[in-house]
Amino acid sequence: MQVDRQQLMDEGYNILHNVVPPDQLQPLRNSIEHMVNRKKELSEQRRTPDQPPGGEWAASGQPRLAFAADCDRESANAIEFLLHENTLGVAQQLMDTEDVVPHNLACICSATAGETGPATWHRDIGPGEPAPLRGMISNMQHHGPSYLQWNIALYDDSVFWIVPGSHRRVNTNEENQQLSENASVPLPGGMPVELNAGDGVVYTHLLLHWGSYYSSKMRRTLHPGYRPFRFPSFPNVHWRHWEPGFYHYLSDPARTQFETWDTLFFTELDLVAKIFHAIVNKDVDAFHAGLEQLHPSPHGRMVSIVMLSKLSRALYRLKHTDTSPNSLWGNGRDILYLGTRFTPEQTEGLWNRFGALDKKLKTSDTEDHPGFQRSISPYDSDNMPVDFEVADFIVSWDNA
């Protein structure tokens, strides 16, 4: 599969034809439909009185499959396709590294209810989450993409729109005005991505994009995401949405890959725990050693510290609130694992160490941030803190 890395860097996407080899298209369709039918049956059984017949699946305007939870032996080839040279292999080429791992294994489906109207334009980030946009843009410009996601159409699909090049900048004033007035109509410079069955678009999550209209037309669009390990920077998307429980459906080589990837995630969490303990203990040398291992490049380390602050906040909430782990970070399993390394008192001390940075990341008031997920937030969506670098963060520990 020939890719154009420069176009990805400049425009934010690549459109690729025949990502699904013709001889695999119908088997993939069959597997997805098998999962859909199973999911519909479970949804009907779990229906609550306030939901329509069919339950949660029927109520959703954009129902999705999560392969790690929804697959079985008859549909495991859908997961294995996401390890194909045309999917995982393309991500490896565009990220320019071999150590690329699935972050998400999903499929977007048409709604049972038929037409459900347009979604809203957004980037797949929240305001200041996991770091301000300019910081993540700078990291991509210096190190290449550290997260890529796909739409791979199993049936002709023209729902998806993008604003090429928007991943290299913050919103324009014109965009913000339109997004504030109506975030569900075409933006200036926006374009539809026309995919024939088997085609795919791979793009950075920093790109402004839009689900233009959800009609009754059959839609089965694979939506995987990928992140690297042993990368020059801590990836913008460093969590995952899958956890083991489906390995026994896979071929031996695929199972071995996932077991190896599971180990990589836990090894990274072990490193994060070392960095957090260094911060709690104010061990500057151990902190520098851990940060250099997590983010080897000398550029953009402050962006990674910001992302660590968000993880520290999730860890604090795990130990001090009743919030579900699944809503705190990734799949829930990983934050629970990280939590075993800390007492409640240590997580409180850790979060206090990030207090000065967290204050600098916020604006004066909670405000709307058009074009971001969960747009109402007190955090600055665009800008990294001014005059606050790694050394200043270390100094701030004494004032926590």
C-alpha positions in Angstrom: 0.0 0.0 0.0 1.6 3.3 -1.2 1.2 6.1 1.3 2.1 9.8 1.1 3.6 10.8 4.5 4.2 14.4 3.3 0.5 14.8 2.4 -0.4 13.5 5.9 1.9 16.0 7.5 0.6 18.9 5.3 -3.1 18.1 4.9 -3.7 15.7 7.8 -5.0 12.7 5.8 -4.4 10.1 3.1 -7.2 8.5 1.1 -6.3 5.0 0.0 -8.1 2.7 -2.4 -8.7 -1.0 -2.0 -7.5 -1.0 1.6 -9.8 -4.0 1.9 -8.6 -6.5 -0.7 -11.5 -7.5 -2.9 -11.5 -11.1 -1.8 -11.8 -10.0 1.8 -14.6 -7.5 1.4 -17.6 -9.9 1.6 -16.1 -12.0 4.5 -15.6 -8.8 6.4 -19.1 -7.7 5.7 -20.4 -11.0 6.9 -18.4 -10.8 10.2 -19.5 -7.3 10.9 -23.2 -8.3 10.3 -22.8 -11.2 12.6 -21.5 -8.9 15.4 -24.3 -6.4 14.7 -27.0 -9.1 15.0 -25.5 -10.3 18.3 -25.3 -6.8 19.6 -28.9 -6.0 18.6 -30.1 -9.1 20.4 -28.3 -8.2 23.6 -29.5 -4.6 23.3 -33.1 -5.8 23.1 -32.6 -8.1 26.1 -31.1 -5.2 28.2 -33.7 -2.6 27.1 -34.9 -0.3 29.9 -38.5 1.1 29.9 -37.4 4.5 28.7 -35.7 3.1 25.6 -37.3 2.2 22.3 -37.8 -1.4 21.1 -34.3 -2.6 20.4 -32.8 -0.8 23.4 -29.6 1.2 23.4 -28.6 0.1 19.9 -31.9 1.3 18.4 -31.7 4.6 20.4 -28.3 5.5 19.2 -27.8 7.9 16.2 -24.5 6.3 15.5 -24.3 2.8 17.0 -20.8 1.2 17.1 -19.2 -2.1 17.5 -16.2 -2.6 19.9 -14.5 -5.6 18.5 -12.7 -6.7 21.7 -16.1 -7.0 23.4 -18.4 -7.9 20.5 -16.4 -10.4 18.4 -16.5 -14.2 18.6 -15.0 -17.1 16.7 -17.1 -16.4 13.7 -16.1 -12.7 13.4 -12.5 -12.7 14.7 -11.2 -12.0 11.1 -12.4 -8.4 11.6 -9.8 -8.0 14.3 -7.1 -9.8 12.3 -7.8 -7.4 9.4 -6.8 -4.5 11.6 -3.3 -6.1 11.8 -3.1 -6.3 8.0 -0.3 -4.6 6.0 -3.0 -2.3 4.6 -4.0 -1.1 8.1 -1.4 -1.6 10.7 1.3 -1.6 8.0 0.2 1.8 6.7 0.3 3.2 10.2 3.8 1.9 10.6 4.8 3.6 7.4 3.2 6.9 8.3 4.6 6.9 11.9 7.9 5.7 10.5 8.3 3.1 13.2 7.7 -0.6 13.6 6.3 -0.5 17.2 2.7 0.5 16.3 -0.1 -0.9 18.4 -3.9 -0.7 18.0 -5.6 1.8 20.3 -9.2 1.1 19.3 -10.9 -1.7 17.3 -14.3 -0.4 16.2 -16.9 -0.1 13.5 -19.4 2.7 12.9 -22.9 1.6 11.8 -26.0 3.2 10.4 -28.8 3.8 12.9 -31.7 1.4 13.1 -34.0 4.4 13.3 -32.9 5.6 9.9 -32.1 9.3 9.4 -30.7 10.9 12.5 -29.3 14.2 11.2 -25.8 15.6 11.1 -23.3 15.5 13.9 -21.1 18.5 14.9 -17.6 19.5 13.7 -14.9 18.6 16.1 -11.3 17.5 16.7 -11.0 14.3 18.6 -9.7 16.1 21.7 -11.2 18.0 24.5 -10.3 21.6 25.5 -6.7 21.2 26.8 -7.1 17.4 26.8 -4.8 15.7 26.9 -2.8 18.9 26.2 -3.4 22.2 24.5 -3.8 22.0 20.8 -0.7 24.1 19.9 1.5 21.8 22.0 0.2 18.7 20.3 0.6 20.4 16.9 4.2 21.2 17.7 4.9 17.6 18.8 3.5 16.3 15.5 5.5 18.8 13.5 8.8 17.7 15.2 8.2 14.0 15.7 5.5 13.0 13.1 2.1 11.6 13.9 1.8 9.8 17.3 -1.8 8.7 16.7 -3.7 7.8 13.5 -7.3 6.7 13.0 -9.1 5.3 10.1 -12.5 5.2 8.4 -12.6 2.1 6.1 -15.8 1.7 4.2 -17.3 -1.7 3.7 -20.1 0.0 1.7 -19.9 3.2 -0.3 -19.6 6.1 2.3 -19.7 9.9 1.8 -20.8 10.8 5.4 -17.3 12.0 6.5 -16.0 15.5 5.9 -12.7 17.1 6.8 -11.0 20.5 6.7 -7.6 19.8 5.1 -4.7 21.4 6.9 -6.7 22.2 10.1 -4.5 19.9 12.1 -1.6 22.4 11.8 -3.4 25.4 13.3 -6.0 26.5 15.8 -9.5 27.4 14.6 -9.8 30.6 12.6 -12.1 33.4 13.7 -14.4 32.5 10.8 -14.6 28.9 11.9 -15.3 29.7 15.5 -18.1 32.0 14.5 -19.7 29.3 12.3 -19.2 26.6 14.9 -20.8 28.8 17.6 -23.8 29.6 15.3 -24.3 26.1 13.9 -21.6 23.4 14.2 -23.6 21.0 12.0 -23.2 22.6 8.6 -20.3 22.7 6.2 -17.3 24.7 7.3 -15.3 27.0 4.9 -12.7 24.8 3.2 -14.4 21.6 4.2 -14.6 18.7 1.8 -16.4 15.4 1.7 -14.4 12.2 1.7 -15.9 10.0 -0.9 -15.1 6.3 -0.2 -16.1 3.4 -2.4 -16.5 0.1 -0.7 -13.1 -1.1 0.4 -11.5 2.4 0.4 -10.2 4.1 3.5 -9.1 7.4 4.8 -6.4 7.5 7.5 -6.1 10.8 9.4 -4.8 12.6 12.5 -7.3 13.1 15.2 -6.2 16.8 15.4 -8.0 17.4 12.1 -11.4 19.2 12.1 -13.9 16.6 10.9 -17.6 16.0 10.7 -20.2 13.3 10.3 -22.3 15.2 7.8 -25.5 13.2 7.7 -26.6 9.9 9.0 -29.3 8.5 6.7 -30.9 5.1 6.5 -28.3 4.0 3.9 -26.3 1.0 5.0 -23.1 2.1 6.8 -20.5 -0.3 8.1 -17.3 1.7 8.4 -14.3 0.2 10.3 -12.9 2.8 12.7 -9.6 1.6 14.2 -6.9 3.8 15.8 -3.1 3.2 16.2 -0.4 4.6 18.5 3.4 4.0 18.6 5.7 2.8 21.3 9.4 3.6 21.6 8.6 6.9 19.8 10.5 10.2 20.2 7.6 11.7 22.2 4.9 10.5 24.5 2.0 9.9 22.1 -0.9 12.3 22.2 -3.2 9.3 22.6 -1.4 6.9 25.0 -4.3 5.0 26.4 -6.3 2.2 24.8 -9.9 1.1 24.6 -9.4 -2.7 24.4 -8.4 -5.2 27.0 -7.8 -9.0 26.8 -10.7 -11.4 26.7 -10.8 -12.1 22.9 -7.4 -13.6 22.3 -8.8 -17.2 22.2 -10.7 -16.3 19.0 -7.5 -15.3 17.2 -4.9 -17.1 15.2 -1.7 -17.9 17.1 0.4 -15.1 15.4 -2.4 -12.5 16.1 -2.7 -13.7 19.7 1.1 -13.4 20.2 1.0 -9.9 18.8 -1.7 -8.8 21.2 0.0 -10.4 24.2 3.2 -8.5 23.3 1.2 -5.3 23.0 -0.5 -5.8 26.3 3.0 -6.1 27.9 4.1 -2.8 26.2 1.2 -1.0 27.8 2.0 -2.2 31.2 5.7 -1.5 30.8 4.8 2.1 29.9 2.5 2.3 33.0 5.4 1.0 35.1 7.5 3.8 33.8 4.8 6.4 34.5 4.6 5.1 38.0 8.3 5.6 38.5 8.0 9.2 37.2 5.1 9.9 39.5 6.9 8.5 42.6 9.9 10.6 41.7 7.6 13.7 41.7 6.0 12.7 45.0 9.5 12.2 46.5 10.9 15.3 44.8 13.7 13.1 43.3 14.8 15.4 40.5 17.4 12.9 39.0 14.9 10.1 38.9 12.3 12.4 37.4 14.6 13.5 34.6 15.7 9.9 33.9 12.1 8.7 33.6 11.0 11.7 31.5 13.8 11.2 29.1 12.8 7.5 28.7 9.2 8.4 28.2 9.9 11.3 25.8 13.4 10.8 24.4 13.3 13.9 22.1 14.5 17.1 23.8 11.7 18.9 22.1 8.2 19.2 23.6 8.8 17.5 26.9 6.5 20.0 28.6 3.7 18.7 26.5 4.2 15.3 28.0 4.3 16.7 31.5 0.9 18.3 30.8 -0.4 14.9 29.6 1.0 13.3 32.8 -0.9 15.9 34.8 -4.2 14.7 33.3 -3.3 11.2 34.2 -2.4 12.3 37.7 -5.8 13.9 38.0 -7.5 10.6 36.9 -5.4 8.7 39.4 -6.4 11.1 42.2 -10.1 10.7 41.3 -9.7 6.9 41.2 -8.6 6.9 44.8 -10.8 9.7 46.2 -14.1 9.5 44.4 -16.6 6.8 43.3 -16.1 7.6 39.6 -16.1 4.5 37.4 -12.5 3.6 36.2 -13.9 3.1 32.7 -14.8 6.8 32.6 -11.6 8.0 34.0 -9.0 6.7 31.6 -9.0 4.3 28.6 -10.4 0.9 29.3 -10.5 1.2 33.1 -8.3 -1.8 33.6 -5.1 0.2 33.0 -5.9 3.0 35.5 -6.8 0.3 38.1 -3.3 -1.3 37.5 -1.6 2.1 37.9 -3.6 2.7 41.0 -2.2 -0.4 42.7 1.2 1.4 42.8 -0.1 4.3 45.0 -1.8 4.9 48.3 -4.6 7.6 48.4 -2.2 9.9 50.3 0.4 9.5 47.5 -2.1 10.4 44.8 -3.2 13.5 46.8 0.5 14.5 47.1 1.1 13.8 43.4 -1.9 15.9 42.3 -0.7 18.7 44.6 2.7 18.7 42.8 0.8 19.3 39.6 -1.2 22.2 41.1 0.8 25.1 39.8 0.8 23.7 36.3 -2.9 22.9 36.4 -3.6 26.4 37.4 -1.6 27.8 34.5 -3.5 25.5 32.1 -6.8 27.0 33.0 -8.4 30.2 31.7 -10.1 32.5 34.2 -13.6 31.2 33.6 -15.3 28.1 32.3 -16.0 28.8 28.6 -17.1 27.3 25.3 -14.5 26.0 23.0 -16.0 25.4 19.6 -14.7 22.5 17.6 -13.6 20.4 20.6 -15.3 17.4 22.3 -17.0 18.3 25.5 -16.5 21.9 24.6 -17.4 23.6 27.9 -14.3 23.6 30.1 -12.1 25.8 32.3 -9.0 24.7 30.4 -7.3 26.7 27.6 -8.0 24.6 24.5 -5.2 26.1 22.4 -2.2 27.5 24.3 0.6 25.9 26.4 1.5 27.8 29.6 3.8 30.8 29.0 7.2 30.9 30.7 6.7 27.6 32.4 9.1 24.9 31.4 10.4 21.7 32.9 12.7 23.4 35.3 9.8 25.7 36.5 7.6 22.6 37.0 10.3 21.1 39.3 10.6 24.4 41.2 6.8 24.4 41.7 7.0 21.2 43.7 8.2 23.1 46.8 5.2 25.4 46.7 2.6 22.6 46.3 
